[in-house]
Amino acid sequence: MKLYNQGATPVSVTSPVSFAGLIEKIEILRSTLRWASKLDRPEIEKLLKQATTLRDEVMGLSHKERFVQAASSAEAASESAAEAAPPQPEVERLPRERRQALMERSFIFEGTFGDNPRLLEALEIAEKAAPTDLPVLIDGESGTGKELMAKVIHANGARTDKPFISVNCGAIPDSLLESELFGHKKGAFTGASNDRRGKFESAHTGTIFLDEIGELPLTGQVKLLRVLEAHEIQRVGSDEIISVDARIVAATNKDLRSMSQAGTFREDLFYRLSVIHVSLPALRERRDEIPLLVSYFSDEAAGMLRRAPVRLTPRLRDFLLHYDYPGNIRELRNLLYRLSCLAGDTADLPHLPQDIRPKPAALAVVASGASGADIAMATSLSEAKRAASDEAERAFLERGLQEVGGTVAELARRFDMNRSHLQMLLKKHGIHSKDFRASRQAEAGKG
């Protein structure tokens, strides 16, 4: 299944071949059902499998359309913000070219992503690792999309049509861990009324995703290490050896290397799991992605709630662009669903959760720029921190523009920032680069 067009076909144009192929498969399935006088169980299961595959392909095309709309909207906004700036140097176009190259290679990614170099590096590693059966360890803060990355690796590999089984290691009680992972035999313990397959058997020939692997107790780590080494399991209460072939992708929001040094995570298991290591940056480190995600999740929420996408006021959009998102992408997604549900046609700051909603004093800071007086009049520690942070950010930008003579492209290169994000920060503080160019020219004239 290919979500993106290849070659010279523009990404904004849906491939007619993909739709024609889907229609043809649907008609074949309909004809089979229409003319069959009798269907045996194996034939029914085969048709159900074909229908499931068709559904997945249709969903894939739907995700592609949403990506195209979100990407087009964000890129148009970025180009509009940068119209007055000098031409973009070649080095600044590299991240966008890397993203475009991923799409042109028909890289399957459910959702949307921006130009952050660290994220692009993670996706490129995932792309190379996907066709292999090597174990992958994904780390990153909670909510950065580790399970989505695991699905990306599965979808781009040779096992894409096989099971993807997700296990939250932190949610399984220690007493049930072995049964959950490896299954049990009838009568193995109180309540074991039937034979039961474990997660590893269910993932046979497919991929098993072990989320929160750092929460796995040491006894479970020993048993998992055996599976990695021997590709065999035993159900609880059984002597039978069962061979399993499952691709292992693990994820954690902890530092497993430090844990292994402290003795709370087995060092040999850490090295077994991290043959391929993928690190996902926090959302606050890839702010160029926020407009894409806002558009994408707004559309997704509207589809689920069966209503038109909610409009955001300028001050709410500004908040969403600059909020730190301790819960990362998961928090942003939940915010957009909340706004879509609670607001009417237009969402504003009062529709935000109370604990993150900016206070009136903080709104004044954002509107007029921070100063020592703003900090002194803040009504809470968080407002004072935000005011101080804004003041420092403004001074940093002004000093930088002074040093480069008002050339935004040069400042972006010096700070290793996306130029559109830099333009957004300058606009936030009401800083005009032309003022610094004029100052440099006046100084040159005096000399």
N, C-alpha and C positions, 0 to 999 in steps of 0.2 A: 504494500500500500504506500503510495507516494502522496504526501500532502502538498508538495510545492512543485510548481512548474520548473522545467529544466531549460537550459540553453538560453536562447535570446527571447523566449516568451516572457513578457513582463509579469512580475509577481502579482500585479493587480488584475490580471486577466485569468479567469477560470479556464482550465483545460477542458475543451469540449470532448476530448477523447475519454477523459475520466468519467464524465457523466454518461457518455454513450455506452461505455463498458458496463457501468452499473445498471443502466436500463436493460441492456441485453441480458445480463445475469438474472434480473428480476423477471423478465419475460420467460426465460428458460424455466425458472422455478415455478412460475404460474402455470405454464403448459404442463409440467410434470404433475402438478396437483390436479389440474383440470381433467386430464385424460387417464389418470390412474384409477382403475376399477377397485384395486385392493392394494394396501400398503402394509408390508410387514414391519415389525419393530426396527430392524436394522435400517430399512429404507426411511422410516420416519426420523430416526436419529440423524441420518445423513442429511436429510432435508432441513432439519432444525439447525444443524451445524452450518449449512450453506446460508440459511437465513441470518444466523448470528454474524457470520462473516460479512454479509451485505450490510447489516445494521452498523457494524464497526466501520465499514468503508464510508457509509453515508455520514456517520458522526465525524469521521476524519475530514471529509470535505466541509462539513459545517464548521469545524474548528479552524480550518484553513480560511474560510470566508471571514470569520471573526478576527483572525490574525491580520488579514489584509486590511480590514476596515480600521482596526486599532493602529496598525503600523502607518497607514496612509494618513490618518488624523494626526498622529504624533509627529510624523516627519513634516507635514505641512505646517504645523505650529512651529517646529524647529526652524524651518526655512524662513518663515515670516519674521521670527525673532532675530534672525541673522542677516536680514536684507541689507541693513545699513553698515554691516561690518565688512572689512577687506575680504578678498577671496580666500577660501579655506586652503591652507597648505596641504600638500600631499600626505604628510604624516598624520594629519587629523582625520583623513578619510579612511585610514586603515581599518579601524574597528568596524565601520559600516561595511567595508568590503569583505571582511572576515565573516560577518553575519550573512551577507548576501551569498557568499561562497557556500556556507552551510546549507542554505535553502536550495541553491542550485544543484547541490549534490543529493537532493531529495532527502535531507536529514529530517526525520520525523520528530516533531516536538509539539506536544499538546499544550497549547497556551501561547505565550508571547515572550519575547526577550529583547533586550536593547543592545547597546554598543559597549557595555562595560568590559574592559579587557580581561579582568579576572573571570567573569562569567563566561566570556567567549572561550577562554582557555579551558575552563571546566567542560564546556560543551564539546570542544575539539578532542579532549581526552576521552570523553564518553563515546564520541563517534568512533574513535580508533579502538576502544576497548570492547564495544558492543558485539562485533562479529566473533570475538573469542569467547572462551569459557573461563577466563581468568576471574578470580574473586575481585570484587570492587568494594572499597570502603569510601563512603561519602560522609564528609563532616561539614558542619555549619550550624549556626544558631537555630533554635526552634522556629519553624515557620518559614525557612528559606527555600523550601521546595525539594527536600531530600527524597521523598517518596516519588515525586514527579520525575526527578532525575533518574531514579531506579527504573521507572516505567519507560523512560526515554531509552535507557540502555537495553531493556528488554525488547522494546519495539523496533530498535535498529539492528537487532541481532538475528541469529539463525533460528531462535526459539520463539519468534514473535507470535506464531500460531499455537503455542503451547501455553500451559497455565502460568499465571503470575500470582503467587501466593504471598500475601503480606502478613507479617507477624510482629506485633508490638511486644518486644521482650520485657518491657517495663510494666506491662499490664497483666502478666501471667503470675499467679502465686507460685512460690517456690515448690510447693507440694504437687502442683499440677504441671510443672514445666516439662518434665520428661514425657508425660502422657500427651501434652499438647503438641510437642515437636515430633515425637516418634510414634505416637499411638499406643494403644494398650490391648491386651487380650481379655476376653470376657472372664470375669471373676478375679482379675489381677488385684483389685482392691474394692473396698465398699463403694457401691454405686456403679461399678463397671459391669453393666448388664449386657453389653454387647461388645463384640470386637470393634475397634475404632482405628481408622487410619489417622496418622499424624500429619502435620504440615509438610514434612519432607516427602512423604509418600504422595501427598496431593500435588506437590510441585515436581514430581518425577517427569523428566524430559523438558521441564520448563525452568522458571526462575523463582527462587524464594528470597523475599526481601525481609531482612532481619532489622527492624527499626529499633532504636534505642538499645543497641547492642551493649553499650556500656553499663546497662542495668542488669545484665545477665549475671547471676551468681556464679561463683567459682566452680561449683559442682556442674552447673550447666555448661560452663566454658570447656571443661574437660570432655564432656560428651560431644559437644559441637566440634571440638578439635579432632575427635576420632572420625566423625562423619567427613570432615574435610580431607583427612588423610586416607581413609579406607573406602569412602563412598558407600558405607554400609550402616544400617541401623538395626536395632532390635526393639520391638514393641515391649512395653512394660508387661511383665508376666509371661513372656515368650522367649524360647531359646532359638527361635528361627532367625537366621540372618537374612535381611532383605537388602538387596542392592538398590541404591538410588542414584539417579543422575540429575542433579539440580544445580543450576548456576546460582551462586551465592552472591548477593549484593547486600551489604550491611550499611547501616547509617548510625551516626551518633552526634550529639551536640556537646560531647565531652572530649577532653584531651586524652585519648587512649594511651599515647606514648607515656605521658606523665603518670597515668594510672598503672601502667605496666611497671614503671620504675618504682612506684610506691607499693607494688604487690597486690593491688586490687583488681588487676586485669592481667591475664596470662600473656607474657611476652611472646611466647611461641604462637598463640592464637592471633595476637595483633599482627605479627608478620605474615601469617597465613591469609588473614583477611585483607590486608592492605597491599596486595601485589600491585593493584592499580588504586591510586589515591586521588579522589576528587574533592576539592574544597569549594563550597558555595559561599560567596560573599553575602554579607547582610544587605538588606534593601537600602539602608541609609548610605551604603557605599556605592550604590548603583542607581542614583536618583534619576538618571535619564530614562530609566525603565518605568518610573511611576506614572507618567501620562499614558503610556501604553497600557499599563495594568488597570488604571482607572477606567479607561475606555472599554477594555476587554471585560472586566468584571461588571461594569454597569450594564453592558449588553447581555452578559450571562445572567445577571440577576433579573433583568427585565424579561428575559425569555422564561425563566423559571416562575416568576410572579405573574406572567401574562399581562404585562403592561408596557407602556412606552418607557424608554430609558429616561431616568430622572436627570433633570438639568441641575448643574451646580452653580451656585453664585460665585462671583470672582473671589470673594474672601474665603469661601469654603475650599475652592480649588487651590488657593494659595496655601491654606493650612495643610491640605493633603500633600502638596508638593514639598513642604518643608518639615512636616512632622517626622520624628525619628523612628517610629514603628518598632518598638521593642519586640513586638510579635511578628515582625517582618511581613512577608507576602500573605500569610494566613490572616494577620490582623487587618491588612488593607482590604482583602477580599471580604472579610466579615463586616468591615465598615461600609463598604459599598452595598452589601446586601441589606444592612440596617437602614442606610439612607434611602435605598429604593423602596423599602417596605414602609417606613414611617413618614416620608415626605410625600407631598402631593406631586405637582408637576415639577417643583423646584425645591432642592435641598439647600439648607443653610447651616450655619454653625450650631444653632439650637438643636438640630437633629443629631449631633454628635453625642457619644456617651458623656455623662457628666464629669467623669474623672479625667478626661482628656480635653474637654471643652475649654478653649482659652478664656481667661477672665477679662473683664473690661479693661483693666490696666494693661494686660498683655496685648490686647488688641490695639491700644494706643501706641504701644512700643512698636508693633509691627507696622502700623500706619505711618508713624512719623520718624522712625529711626531712634535707636537707643542713645541715651546719654547718662552721665552720672546722676542727674536728677531722676531719670526714669528708673534707674536701679534703686535709688534711695526710696522712691515712692511705691515700689513693688509691694504687693500685699501678701506674697508668699515666696518661699525659697525658690520654687520652680520658676516663678516669674522673674525673680532677680537673676537667676542663672541664664534664663533666655535673653533678658535684656543685656547682660554682660556679654553673652555670646554674640549677639547681634552687633554690639558696639565693636567688639574685637574683629568680627568678620568684616565690617565696613572699613575699619582702619587698615586691615590687611589688604583689602582690595584697592583702596585708594593709594596705599604705598606702592603696591605692585604696578598700578597704572602709571604712577609718577615715574617709576624706574624704567618702564618700557615706552614712555612717551605717548601713552594713550592707545597703543596698538593692542586690541583685544586678542587677536590671533597669537601674537607673541606672548601675551600674558597666559593664555590657555596652555600654550606649549610649555611655558616655564613652570606652571602649576600642575602639569600633566592632567588637565581637566578637559571634559567635553565642552566645546565652545558654546553650544546652545545652553548648557547648564550655567556656564559663566555669565552669559548674557542675561539669564534669568536672575542670577544673584545681583548683578548690577542694577537691573530694573527694580528689584525688591528694595534696594537701598537708595534708589533715585540717583544713582551715579551715572554721569554721562562721559563716555570715553573722549568725546570731542573736546571737552573742557581741558583735559590733560594734554591733548594734542596742541590745542591753542596755547597753553601755558609753555609747552616745550618750544613752539615756534617763536613765542614772544621772547623767551630767554635767548634763543639763537640769534634773534634780531638785535638784541642788546649787545651780544658779543661781537 
